[in-house]
Amino acid sequence: MNQNPQTAPREDELAERLRGAIRQGDILNDGRMPPERALAEHFGVSRARLRLALGLLQEDGTIYRRHGQGTFATPPPATNADSLRHLARQVTPSDVMEVRLEVEPALAALAADRARPQEIERLDQLMRATLNLSDPDAYEAADDMFHYKIAEMARNPLFLTVYESIRAVRREVAWTSRRRTYHAPETLQILGEQHMTLNDAIARRDSLGAASAMEQHLLTVSKTLLRDRVRKIEIDL
């Protein structure tokens, strides 16, 4: 693309325009962004300049770029998502929470040690998006992004792959979508407050505090999930 460099937006300006388009959902398809060629044409910039702007968005956690999968404004699907569908039909809520309680406190501790300053700022934004929500679907989406960011901040590709597998299984099982129906506003408030505690520990670089906060949060999630399953059985009866 031939373009006058004097009239082209700076990378930070282009990055801000991209953020705005992402917030509005103008350029997304199920959380996925268009290919670079289409994005460059849409914004009237060269692909080289677009890549620089996308790099800024990736650094602050606004987007996720995965080789062979594309660019996402929401956490990308696991690379082995298809193979996990059979497993998802076999697991129970207790199975999932048992694994999460082993994996995610460790991820939170590593995130506290390894997060970059701009990532901590982004995590704070994601945490605030989980607060004061009464809509269970909105909470689930915000919660998903908050927890995924912590896993990414741990900077361990093997750990991230394990977490992505857990996330993929949770998205496939029927009881995950059913539990949204029973999330009371007071429960969402408690979970949001626990996100604040966890976020603060990571921001303070308190790895032990972050691990403890994550464990307490997941224990609350586990109790809520199992209680809601009992309530669902009682209603069905």
C-alpha positions in Angstrom: 0.0 0.0 0.0 1.4 3.4 -1.0 0.8 5.9 1.8 2.2 9.2 2.7 3.9 8.7 6.1 3.1 12.3 7.1 -0.6 11.6 6.9 -0.6 8.1 8.3 -1.5 7.7 12.0 1.2 7.0 14.5 1.3 3.5 15.9 -0.1 4.6 19.2 -2.9 6.5 17.5 -3.7 3.5 15.3 -3.6 1.3 18.4 -6.2 3.5 20.1 -8.4 3.4 17.1 -8.2 -0.4 17.1 -9.1 -0.4 20.8 -12.1 1.7 20.1 -13.2 -0.6 17.3 -12.7 -3.7 19.6 -14.8 -2.1 22.4 -17.6 -1.4 20.0 -17.4 -4.9 18.5 -17.1 -3.4 15.0 -14.3 -5.6 13.7 -14.9 -8.8 15.7 -16.4 -12.1 14.7 -16.9 -14.4 17.7 -14.0 -12.6 19.4 -11.7 -13.1 16.4 -10.3 -10.1 14.5 -10.1 -10.0 10.7 -6.9 -11.0 8.9 -4.1 -8.3 8.8 -4.7 -7.6 5.1 -8.4 -6.8 5.7 -7.6 -4.7 8.9 -5.0 -2.7 7.0 -7.5 -1.9 4.3 -10.2 -1.1 6.8 -8.0 1.5 8.6 -6.2 2.7 5.5 -2.7 1.8 6.7 0.2 -0.4 5.6 0.4 -3.9 7.0 3.8 -3.0 8.5 2.3 -0.1 10.4 -0.7 -2.3 11.4 1.7 -4.9 12.9 3.4 -2.3 15.0 0.0 -1.2 16.4 -1.1 -4.7 17.0 2.2 -5.3 18.8 1.2 -2.5 21.2 -2.2 -4.1 21.8 -0.6 -7.5 22.5 1.9 -6.0 25.0 -0.9 -4.5 27.1 -3.1 -7.6 26.8 -5.9 -6.1 24.7 -5.4 -8.8 22.1 -4.1 -12.3 21.9 -2.2 -13.5 18.8 -1.8 -17.3 18.3 0.2 -18.7 15.4 -2.1 -20.7 13.1 -5.3 -19.5 14.9 -5.4 -15.7 14.3 -5.8 -12.7 16.5 -8.4 -12.5 19.2 -9.9 -9.8 21.5 -11.0 -12.5 23.9 -9.0 -15.5 25.1 -8.3 -17.8 22.2 -9.5 -21.4 22.0 -7.2 -24.1 23.1 -5.2 -25.6 20.3 -6.5 -29.0 21.2 -10.1 -28.0 21.8 -11.5 -30.6 19.5 -9.8 -33.5 21.2 -11.0 -32.3 24.6 -14.7 -32.6 23.7 -14.8 -36.3 24.5 -13.1 -35.6 27.8 -15.6 -32.9 28.6 -18.4 -35.5 28.6 -16.7 -37.5 31.3 -15.7 -34.8 33.9 -17.7 -33.6 36.8 -17.7 -30.1 38.5 -15.7 -31.7 41.3 -13.1 -32.9 38.8 -12.7 -29.5 37.2 -12.5 -27.6 40.6 -10.0 -30.2 41.9 -7.6 -29.4 39.0 -8.2 -25.7 39.1 -7.3 -25.6 42.8 -4.0 -27.3 42.0 -3.1 -25.2 39.0 -4.5 -21.6 39.4 -3.0 -20.7 42.8 0.4 -21.5 41.2 -0.4 -19.4 38.2 -1.4 -16.5 40.4 1.9 -16.7 42.4 4.0 -16.8 39.2 2.0 -13.8 37.8 2.8 -11.8 40.9 6.5 -12.5 40.3 6.6 -12.1 36.5 4.0 -9.6 35.4 5.1 -6.5 33.5 3.9 -3.1 34.7 1.6 -2.7 31.7 0.1 -6.1 32.3 -0.7 -5.3 35.9 -2.5 -2.2 34.7 -4.4 -4.3 32.2 -5.3 -6.9 34.8 -6.7 -4.1 37.0 -9.0 -3.0 34.1 -10.1 -6.6 33.6 -10.8 -7.0 37.4 -12.9 -3.8 37.4 -15.0 -5.2 34.6 -16.1 -8.1 36.9 -17.5 -5.7 39.5 -21.0 -4.6 40.0 -22.5 -6.9 37.5 -25.9 -8.4 38.0 -26.0 -10.2 34.6 -24.5 -13.7 34.9 -23.5 -13.9 31.3 -21.7 -10.6 31.5 -19.9 -11.7 34.7 -18.8 -15.0 33.1 -17.3 -13.2 30.1 -15.4 -10.7 32.3 -14.3 -13.5 34.7 -13.0 -15.6 31.8 -10.8 -12.7 30.6 -9.5 -11.9 34.1 -8.5 -15.5 34.9 -7.0 -16.0 31.5 -4.8 -12.9 31.8 -3.4 -14.2 35.1 -2.5 -17.5 33.4 -0.8 -15.6 30.6 1.1 -13.4 33.0 2.7 -16.4 34.6 4.9 -16.7 31.5 5.0 -20.5 31.4 3.9 -21.9 28.1 3.3 -25.4 29.5 1.2 -24.0 32.4 -0.7 -21.9 29.9 -1.5 -24.9 27.8 -2.8 -26.8 30.8 -4.9 -23.8 31.8 -6.3 -23.5 28.2 -7.3 -27.2 28.4 -9.1 -26.6 31.6 -10.9 -23.6 30.1 -11.8 -25.6 26.9 -13.3 -28.4 29.0 -15.3 -25.9 31.1 -16.7 -24.3 27.9 -17.9 -27.7 26.6 -19.7 -29.1 29.6 -23.4 -28.5 30.0 -23.3 -27.7 33.7 -21.1 -24.6 33.1 -23.9 -22.8 31.1 -26.6 -24.0 33.5 -24.8 -22.6 36.6 -25.2 -19.0 35.2 -28.9 -19.3 35.8 -28.4 -19.7 39.5 -25.7 -17.0 40.1 -27.5 -14.6 42.5 -26.4 -10.9 42.5 -25.0 -11.3 46.0 -22.8 -14.2 44.8 -21.4 -12.1 41.9 -20.6 -9.3 44.4 -18.6 -11.7 46.6 -16.7 -13.1 43.7 -16.0 -9.6 42.4 -14.6 -8.6 45.8 -12.4 -11.7 45.8 -11.1 -10.6 42.4 -10.1 -7.3 43.9 -8.2 -9.0 46.7 -6.4 -11.3 44.2 -5.6 -8.4 41.8 -4.2 -6.3 44.7 -1.9 -9.1 45.8 -0.5 -9.5 42.2 0.0 -5.7 41.9 2.0 -5.8 45.2 4.1 -8.6 43.9 2.9 -10.7 46.8 3.2 -14.2 45.4 2.1 -16.0 48.6 -0.8 -13.6 49.0 -1.8 -14.1 45.4 -1.8 -17.9 45.7 -3.9 -17.7 48.9 -6.4 -15.3 47.4 -6.8 -17.5 44.3 -7.4 -20.5 46.5 -10.0 -18.8 48.6 -11.7 -17.5 45.4 -11.8 -21.0 43.8 -13.1 -22.5 47.1 -16.0 -20.0 46.9 -16.6 -20.9 43.2 -16.6 -24.6 44.1 -19.1 -24.2 46.9 -21.3 -22.1 44.7 -21.1 -24.5 41.8 -21.9 -27.6 43.9 -24.7 -25.8 45.8 -26.2 -24.8 42.5 -26.1 -28.4 41.2 -28.0 -29.6 44.2 -30.5 -26.8 43.7 -30.9 -27.8 40.1 -31.6 -31.5 41.1 -34.2 -30.3 43.6 -35.9 -28.2 41.0 -35.9 -31.1 38.5 -37.4 -33.4 41.2 
